[in-house]
């Protein structure tokens, strides 16, 4: 659509200038200015590239005019006279004024255009929306045309966004850094849940675009040292009832359905996005462990082979009601309800060996985990527009509750003599109550409103409770072990205020801001009466500079200060028990990580090629780093072949700590080439050098003070290539290739990971429906392979969270076209202000 508009605009302006007559001598009157602003009648959004035509009444061959800018404004120079005025925009009804006499500069005011339904149905869209849009403080990726995510989830969408990667466990990283803040429509949401698995229940069809904010301005939370990913959900602005229905089925076993409905009238708008998803995902892991004596000689070996089966069903619904109080103000209420349950099994085969790798014991450990999760969120939003230039006030309140219950039964048997070890049980009960209060005020000012002042407040008041119980299960009665059982209360109250000022001077943009956040953190371990309170106030400045060489070339420079607060699994001190020799547990004593982030961005567009690159540098202190330690505990198993020499295996625990400083500098490059209609070739490369510096001192299980040096240098990189091309029979094809290079941290080094995904799509039923087939991880190669070394243990591990997935989806649209323009979509949702769009 953008290419078509640009072509029409170019031809119109060319024609206008070609028809302008030359002077015939004599003194001409001074020129005058005809100005105004063009808006969408229904949404009040500016219409860029609308065409103003001024035709002389006396000499109809004399035509002049111009086009609107990104804010919908036009300003055309002409000579005094009588004109026929016409304002045109593709798929809209033209606005006409006949025989208007203009003797002096005139402001036509605000002109609102209405959709021309007949024209809309007949128009052929010959181009797609720009895949990437560069704003002054963010990049916007439009993901609606990505075929490889049909029938998938939010994490599948994010895994295809440049700069973003999703590891084999579903953890999301931005530029290789996991400290990324996930927002839904600009705010924390129940849809993001308590864990990465929650996002996997939100269907890809619900997403309109993803905003990648690698260096957020003062408007945004300071949380997330890597930046922010803001997921904007679809919401139609078209009048009447419209929507879509999607069903999908896949293998390994998966199926689901999604219904998106929107009813819009003059005074209200009702919308909903409701889905159900069921997945049964097999996974596997391998741990090969070599244990050493104090003199460095080999003591024993242990092989651990895991097979997992995750069975999960989830229901999500988002229902909203928007009421238009008048033409300048509205109030929106919405409710999000999410419920999921699952049954996960982990089957582990252990095989132990002596020093000479002669088998000693074989055992099997089987975990059956029942999981139930529920979240409810209520939101209310008030928006007041004081004028059409962006002067507005927004007030939001949000309240959400959530709970997640995991109940695991663990049985273990020694295969050599078929003896059963005691049955273990873990109960992990997590609840949360969150409140958010937010106010944002935007005031444009100056000549042509080229400057903008913003002021805002955000208060987040979060309470988390985790009740963890572990013990031996006998006769269906749990004998709790006080050494591992406890209750954690975590309170996080943050009050924040910000102010920022931006201005545009010709081709130069500047945006500066300051944010202050006062944090009140409370940590209580109830059973052991351990109480920790942390209060701190931090200032977070930000500055953004932008220069537009032309409409197709611009550069940005930015700086911001960020922090990362520990949350969820990072602070939960209760260990996982799927394996009794390789544990994972959080650390409630973690402190925030602080980061200074610098970024240089550049974008250039040609007719068929676009180039988007950036250089960045981040320096962080108190970085979270996962380390593996020997706990001092041992798993002792009677050896049926030698009762006097039981098998003893040391227990290792993996936990995060604040580890010194981390300097990360790198660059990324994204190119998109569209050689002809329907083709799109994209390549993305992200490369960074990470330098970790720090020493860690601790007291081991033998009461010895140990100091370990964790200095490490790591060159990390990942690359993504995508090709979308049309095939015979009006079939669209898309192929994606992703590779994450080898990397290392304080104790481990990991090998590279590669994956290939394919997708095919065809419109059916007179283009009212779309049938899609996609294959994720075609070669089944998405595995993490790593080596870890501690003082007395060396471990080689492989981990595959999800195997190759094949999905077939069917999408049916009613009262909307496949390429129907989502009016207002580029400006709606999220924390968008108008200023960065000028950039």
Secondary structure, DSSP 8 states (H G I E B T S, - for coil): -HHHHHHHHHHHHHHHHHH-----SS-----EEEEEEEEETTT--B-TT-EEEEEESS-TT-EEEEE--TTSEEEEEE-SEEEEEEEE-TTB--EEEEEEEESS-EEEEEEEE-B-HHHHHH----S---SEEE-SS-EEEE-TT-GGGTT-BHHHHHTTSTTEEE-TTS-EEETTBS-EEEEETTB--GGG-SSHHHHTTSBGGGEEEEEEETT--TTS-SB-SSEEEEEEE-----SEEEEEEEEEEEETTEEEEEEEEEEE-SSEEEEEEEEEEEEEEEEEEEEEEEEE-TTS-EEEEEEEEEEEEEEEEEEEEEEEEEEEEETTEEEEEEEEEEEEEEEEEEEEEEEEE-TT--EEEEEEEEEEEEEEEEEEEEEEEEEEESSTTS-EEEEEEEEEEEEEEEEEEEEEEETTTTEEEEEEEEEEEEEEEEEEEEEEEEEEESGGG-EEEEEEEEEEEEEEEEEEEEEEEETTEEEE-TTT-EEEEEEEEEEEEEEEEEEEETTEEEEEEEEEEEEEEEEEETTTTEEEEEEEEEEEEEEEEEEEEETTEEEEEEEEEEEE---GGGT------SSSSEEE---TT---EEEEEEEEEEEEE-SSEEEEEEEEEEEEES-EEEEEEEEEEEEEE--TT-TTS-EEEEEEEEEEEE-SEEEEEEEEEEEEE--STT-EEEEEEEEEEEEEE-EEEEE-TTS-EEEEE--EEEEEEEEEEEEEEEETTTEEEEEEEEEE--EE-SSEEE--EEEEEEEEEEEETTTTEEEEEEEESTTS---EEEEEE-SSEEEEEEEESS--EEEEEEEEEESS-TT---TTTTTSSTT--SHHHH-
